[in-house]
Amino acid sequence: MSAKKIIVPVLVAAVALSLMTGLNAGQKQKDKPQAKQPEQQEKVFIPKEIKAILAEGMATKQGRQDIPFSIFYHLFLPAQQNLHDIFFLKIKNSALGFAPVSATPAVPPAPPTKGPQQTAAQETPQVLQANFYLFIQFSVLKEGAQPESVKEVYVPCTIQVPAAGFDLEAEDTYTFGYPMPAGHYLLALAITSPDLKRIGSAYYDFSVPDPSEYAKSLETTPIFFVKEMEQMEGVETRTVLHRGFFTYSVLKVVPNLEKIFSAGQNLDIFFFIFGTQPNAQNQYDIEVNFEVKKGEESSVRWAPQAYANPLVSQPLPLKQTLNIKTGDQEKTETKDLPPGDYTLVVKITDKVSEKTVTKTVDFTMK
């Protein structure tokens, strides 16, 4: 059994349990009056010259492109406090200043007893490294008012990649996560060289929902597909910029944001359901029906899946079962889903409250 198959039923269930415990505890603490905290001297997370540059482009949301990058997607998942927001960036690799850090020749092997002497050193595989800074500013957006900065984060970044096969001219996906309370925000980012002379900036509007609003209905986090998922040694305790994956609790996740699949692959789906209710025994009873449609025609339908918690991680094999009739004989044949554009329909039923919701996600078979 693969590590991923172990993670899905066991680890994801444990993550869900810890999240629900934390969310419930956080809800109970909401009504308690908060003790007044002593005033502390304000810490500086963003240098004033970088903050001025971010303020410059805030009205038009036009950033500087000394280091070209963009913010193209926002995903949120439940956390013990607030929601865990994950942001996806496209950054041109060459702009980050990747340079070799492992060009030292390895010790050559001893020469053979017979044959020509080997004197040329064998180089170790080269590693490229980029060092830069990421400055993050969250501002609350309110109608008729200027954006109000509510959080600043400084992230020193060191990214290492194998030199072999690395495309400096490509735009790669980078991610970072940060927990934010419900609200409507403007995210302002600056990426700078270590000497602050080269600066790129970008802006992104996003909203964080309030889970308490779903008391009378079901809702889900954005539904996405997973390419790879594995367990980390522990939860990250600081903000980190990652290349090609994101982290959530103790999970390291490589998403399939392109939603493109090949024959033999699964639709590995991942999402959380808000608004579900436990029964008298404090247990959840959730049923999810998955179906793939091409237009109005059903292409694949799986048996209903039952879940004991609201965090769903489910591999769905992209196989069609066809009944083929030849003369008086009929046989069953299983084949891969043909190339084309499809829609995954996800119908969720909370069997305790009898609430339902239906979600759809488009994807492509190539």
VMD Tcl script that draws the C-alpha trace (Angstrom):
set ca {
  {0.00 0.00 0.00}
  {1.38 3.40 -0.99}
  {2.05 6.19 1.49}
  {-0.67 8.27 -0.15}
  {-3.31 5.58 0.37}
  {-2.44 5.49 4.06}
  {-2.58 9.27 4.35}
  {-6.03 9.67 2.80}
  {-8.17 7.59 5.20}
  {-6.12 7.92 8.38}
  {-4.19 11.19 8.39}
  {-6.86 13.30 6.72}
  {-9.41 12.05 9.27}
  {-7.03 13.02 12.09}
  {-6.54 16.48 10.54}
  {-10.31 16.90 10.31}
  {-10.81 15.92 13.96}
  {-8.20 18.40 15.16}
  {-9.77 21.14 13.01}
  {-13.30 20.55 14.27}
  {-12.11 20.50 17.89}
  {-10.27 23.77 17.36}
  {-13.15 25.43 15.51}
  {-15.62 24.49 18.24}
  {-13.28 25.73 20.96}
  {-12.73 28.96 19.07}
  {-16.49 29.46 18.69}
  {-16.99 29.05 22.46}
  {-14.33 31.62 23.20}
  {-15.92 34.23 20.93}
  {-18.46 35.26 23.54}
  {-15.90 35.68 26.30}
  {-14.69 39.23 26.94}
  {-11.08 39.64 25.94}
  {-8.68 40.97 28.52}
  {-7.04 44.21 27.43}
  {-3.51 43.53 26.28}
  {-0.72 45.87 27.33}
  {0.38 48.16 24.52}
  {3.62 47.08 22.89}
  {6.01 49.00 20.73}
  {5.05 48.52 17.09}
  {7.32 46.13 15.20}
  {8.48 47.01 11.70}
  {7.99 44.14 9.25}
  {8.12 46.13 5.99}
  {10.83 48.79 5.44}
  {9.38 52.25 4.91}
  {10.71 52.52 1.34}
  {9.01 49.23 0.38}
  {5.82 50.27 2.16}
  {5.81 53.51 0.18}
  {6.11 51.58 -3.09}
  {3.19 49.32 -2.11}
  {1.09 52.39 -1.23}
  {1.98 53.97 -4.60}
  {0.28 51.30 -6.66}
  {-2.59 50.48 -4.31}
  {-5.22 52.73 -5.91}
  {-4.68 51.40 -9.45}
  {-3.37 47.95 -8.37}
  {-0.51 48.40 -10.82}
  {2.71 46.90 -9.50}
  {6.38 47.28 -10.30}
  {7.92 44.61 -12.52}
  {11.66 44.72 -11.81}
  {10.94 41.18 -10.56}
  {7.97 40.05 -12.71}
  {5.30 38.10 -10.83}
  {1.54 37.85 -10.42}
  {-0.96 36.53 -7.87}
  {-3.40 34.28 -9.72}
  {-5.36 32.16 -7.21}
  {-6.58 32.06 -3.62}
  {-7.63 28.92 -1.76}
  {-8.89 28.66 1.82}
  {-9.24 25.70 4.19}
  {-10.40 25.48 7.81}
  {-7.93 25.99 10.63}
  {-8.25 25.86 14.39}
  {-8.54 29.64 14.43}
  {-9.75 31.70 11.46}
  {-9.32 30.13 8.00}
  {-6.01 29.14 6.45}
  {-5.60 31.21 3.27}
  {-3.25 29.95 0.56}
  {-2.04 32.25 -2.22}
  {-0.58 31.14 -5.55}
  {1.98 33.23 -7.43}
  {3.59 32.98 -10.85}
  {7.21 34.18 -10.74}
  {9.74 34.20 -13.57}
  {12.66 32.08 -12.35}
  {15.38 34.17 -13.97}
  {14.23 37.25 -12.05}
  {14.93 35.61 -8.69}
  {18.71 35.44 -9.22}
  {19.31 31.67 -9.15}
  {23.04 30.89 -9.00}
  {25.15 27.74 -8.45}
  {25.90 26.85 -4.84}
  {27.47 23.41 -5.31}
  {30.20 23.62 -7.94}
  {32.93 22.02 -5.80}
  {34.40 18.95 -7.55}
  {33.95 15.68 -5.75}
  {37.01 13.58 -4.80}
  {37.92 11.53 -7.88}
  {37.86 7.74 -7.53}
  {41.10 5.80 -7.09}
  {42.72 4.93 -10.45}
  {42.33 1.33 -11.65}
  {45.27 -1.05 -11.35}
  {45.19 -1.60 -15.09}
  {44.29 0.66 -17.95}
  {44.59 4.45 -18.34}
  {44.85 6.67 -15.28}
  {41.70 8.66 -14.34}
  {42.77 12.16 -13.40}
  {39.71 14.28 -14.29}
  {37.62 15.28 -11.28}
  {33.96 14.28 -11.29}
  {31.72 17.19 -10.44}
  {28.87 16.78 -8.02}
  {25.38 17.49 -9.35}
  {24.95 21.25 -9.29}
  {22.33 23.00 -7.22}
  {20.95 26.46 -7.95}
  {19.87 28.79 -5.15}
  {17.93 32.06 -5.04}
  {17.88 34.40 -2.03}
  {15.29 37.19 -1.88}
  {12.71 38.82 0.39}
  {8.91 38.61 0.36}
  {6.95 41.40 2.07}
  {3.23 40.81 2.70}
  {0.64 43.44 3.60}
  {-3.02 42.68 4.28}
  {-5.45 45.62 4.21}
  {-9.17 45.55 5.07}
  {-11.44 46.87 2.32}
  {-14.53 48.78 3.42}
  {-16.99 50.56 1.14}
  {-16.24 54.26 0.90}
  {-13.01 54.04 2.91}
  {-9.32 53.76 2.11}
  {-7.73 50.31 2.58}
  {-6.60 49.92 6.19}
  {-3.46 47.88 6.83}
  {-4.14 45.19 9.45}
  {-1.22 42.78 9.07}
  {2.35 42.85 7.80}
  {4.62 39.85 7.32}
  {8.30 39.62 6.39}
  {9.48 36.36 4.78}
  {13.18 35.78 4.01}
  {13.25 33.29 1.12}
  {15.84 30.71 0.09}
  {14.84 28.42 -2.78}
  {17.08 25.56 -3.97}
  {16.54 23.54 -7.16}
  {18.59 20.94 -9.10}
  {20.33 22.64 -12.02}
  {19.58 19.72 -14.35}
  {16.36 20.39 -16.23}
  {15.62 23.68 -14.48}
  {14.23 26.29 -16.88}
  {15.34 29.78 -15.85}
  {13.04 31.37 -18.42}
  {9.92 29.62 -17.17}
  {7.29 31.00 -14.82}
  {6.85 28.62 -11.89}
  {4.14 28.45 -9.24}
  {5.04 29.55 -5.71}
  {2.74 29.54 -2.66}
  {2.45 30.80 0.87}
  {-0.26 30.48 3.51}
  {-1.53 32.75 6.26}
  {-4.60 32.53 8.58}
  {-7.01 35.46 8.29}
  {-10.37 36.18 9.96}
  {-13.54 36.68 7.91}
  {-13.54 39.83 5.82}
  {-12.76 41.45 2.46}
  {-9.10 42.24 1.89}
  {-6.51 43.67 -0.44}
  {-3.28 41.69 -0.48}
  {-0.20 43.74 -1.45}
  {3.05 41.85 -2.07}
  {6.61 42.98 -2.75}
  {9.45 40.67 -3.82}
  {12.88 42.26 -3.56}
  {16.54 41.41 -4.00}
  {18.46 41.19 -0.68}
  {19.82 44.72 -1.22}
  {16.28 46.07 -1.90}
  {17.41 47.52 -5.25}
  {15.26 45.27 -7.46}
  {11.57 45.28 -6.54}
  {8.46 43.63 -7.92}
  {4.99 44.30 -6.52}
  {1.47 43.00 -7.12}
  {-2.04 43.27 -5.66}
  {-4.95 40.87 -5.18}
  {-8.49 41.29 -3.83}
  {-9.86 38.35 -1.87}
  {-12.59 37.49 0.63}
  {-12.60 35.15 3.61}
  {-16.07 33.79 4.49}
  {-17.44 33.47 8.02}
  {-18.17 29.74 8.65}
  {-20.90 30.68 11.14}
  {-22.95 31.99 8.19}
  {-23.47 28.40 7.03}
  {-25.49 27.31 10.06}
  {-28.63 26.88 7.91}
  {-27.00 25.65 4.69}
  {-24.09 23.62 3.37}
  {-21.11 25.23 1.66}
  {-17.65 24.02 0.70}
  {-14.18 25.42 0.44}
  {-12.94 25.77 -3.16}
  {-12.82 22.24 -4.60}
  {-9.45 21.35 -6.09}
  {-7.61 18.32 -7.44}
  {-4.44 16.83 -5.92}
  {-1.43 15.55 -7.87}
  {0.58 14.43 -4.84}
  {0.12 14.51 -1.09}
  {2.43 13.41 1.72}
  {2.87 13.85 5.45}
  {5.37 16.32 6.86}
  {7.21 15.87 10.15}
  {5.18 18.64 11.78}
  {3.10 21.76 11.22}
  {4.91 24.83 9.89}
  {5.10 27.50 12.59}
  {6.13 30.40 10.35}
  {5.23 31.73 6.92}
  {7.30 30.06 4.18}
  {7.31 30.54 0.40}
  {7.18 27.16 -1.36}
  {7.86 26.29 -4.99}
  {5.36 23.93 -6.63}
  {3.36 22.89 -3.54}
  {1.55 24.23 -0.48}
  {1.30 23.03 3.10}
  {-1.81 22.50 5.21}
  {-1.63 21.24 8.78}
  {0.83 18.31 8.45}
  {0.09 17.81 4.74}
  {2.34 18.75 1.84}
  {0.10 19.08 -1.22}
  {0.90 19.44 -4.93}
  {-2.38 20.63 -6.52}
  {-3.53 20.14 -10.10}
  {-4.73 23.68 -10.73}
  {-4.70 23.19 -14.51}
  {-7.39 20.47 -14.11}
  {-5.87 18.47 -16.99}
  {-5.68 14.67 -16.75}
  {-4.32 11.76 -18.78}
  {-5.53 8.19 -19.18}
  {-4.79 6.13 -16.07}
  {-4.95 9.08 -13.66}
  {-7.49 9.61 -10.89}
  {-9.51 12.68 -10.03}
  {-8.07 13.17 -6.54}
  {-10.52 15.64 -5.05}
  {-10.05 17.65 -1.82}
  {-12.44 20.00 0.01}
  {-14.09 20.79 3.35}
  {-17.85 21.00 3.99}
  {-19.20 23.78 6.20}
  {-22.63 23.57 7.88}
  {-22.71 19.84 8.67}
  {-24.11 18.78 12.04}
  {-23.16 15.87 14.32}
  {-25.86 13.55 15.66}
  {-26.68 12.88 19.32}
  {-23.58 10.67 19.54}
  {-21.45 13.56 18.20}
  {-20.84 11.72 14.94}
  {-21.16 13.00 11.39}
  {-23.08 11.17 8.65}
  {-22.29 12.69 5.26}
  {-23.03 11.20 1.85}
  {-21.45 12.46 -1.37}
  {-22.44 11.40 -4.89}
  {-19.84 11.98 -7.60}
  {-20.70 11.98 -11.29}
  {-18.83 13.03 -14.45}
  {-20.89 14.58 -17.22}
  {-20.08 15.60 -20.78}
  {-22.68 18.24 -21.47}
  {-25.95 16.74 -20.21}
  {-24.82 13.15 -20.75}
  {-23.52 11.07 -17.83}
  {-20.05 9.59 -18.50}
  {-19.05 8.10 -15.14}
  {-21.03 7.61 -11.94}
  {-19.57 6.16 -8.75}
  {-21.33 4.51 -5.84}
  {-22.33 6.99 -3.08}
  {-19.46 7.66 -0.66}
  {-20.00 7.95 3.12}
  {-17.84 10.21 5.33}
  {-17.57 10.44 9.11}
  {-16.07 13.95 9.00}
  {-16.43 17.05 6.78}
  {-12.90 16.95 5.29}
  {-13.11 15.03 2.01}
  {-10.08 13.58 0.21}
  {-11.24 11.10 -2.41}
  {-9.53 9.46 -5.43}
  {-11.99 8.86 -8.29}
  {-10.77 6.49 -11.05}
  {-11.49 7.90 -14.51}
  {-12.84 4.63 -15.94}
  {-16.03 4.05 -17.89}
  {-17.94 0.78 -17.63}
  {-19.70 0.03 -20.90}
  {-22.20 -2.69 -21.78}
  {-21.38 -3.94 -25.29}
  {-23.93 -6.08 -27.12}
  {-22.85 -8.32 -29.99}
  {-25.74 -10.29 -31.45}
  {-27.44 -12.07 -28.55}
  {-24.43 -11.70 -26.25}
  {-23.70 -8.80 -23.93}
  {-20.45 -8.14 -22.14}
  {-19.08 -5.47 -19.82}
  {-15.97 -3.52 -20.78}
  {-14.00 -0.97 -18.77}
  {-12.00 1.70 -20.55}
  {-10.37 5.07 -19.86}
  {-12.43 8.21 -20.18}
  {-11.92 9.54 -23.75}
  {-10.23 12.93 -24.38}
  {-12.50 15.95 -24.04}
  {-13.96 18.51 -21.66}
  {-16.01 17.25 -18.72}
  {-17.77 18.43 -15.56}
  {-17.52 16.70 -12.19}
  {-20.83 17.03 -10.31}
  {-20.56 16.74 -6.52}
  {-23.88 16.31 -4.65}
  {-23.45 16.51 -0.86}
  {-26.07 15.42 1.68}
  {-25.79 15.87 5.43}
  {-27.95 12.95 6.58}
  {-28.27 14.40 10.10}
  {-29.72 17.80 9.14}
  {-30.95 16.68 5.67}
  {-29.31 19.74 4.10}
  {-27.87 19.36 0.60}
  {-25.66 21.28 -1.80}
  {-24.40 20.56 -5.32}
  {-21.04 21.75 -6.67}
  {-19.45 21.41 -10.12}
  {-15.83 21.44 -11.28}
  {-14.76 21.43 -14.93}
  {-11.73 19.41 -16.08}
  {-10.12 18.19 -19.30}
  {-8.94 14.77 -20.46}
  {-6.08 15.06 -22.93}
}
mol new
graphics top color blue
foreach p $ca { graphics top sphere $p radius 0.5 }
foreach p [lrange $ca 0 end-1] q [lrange $ca 1 end] { graphics top cylinder $p $q radius 0.2 }
display resetview
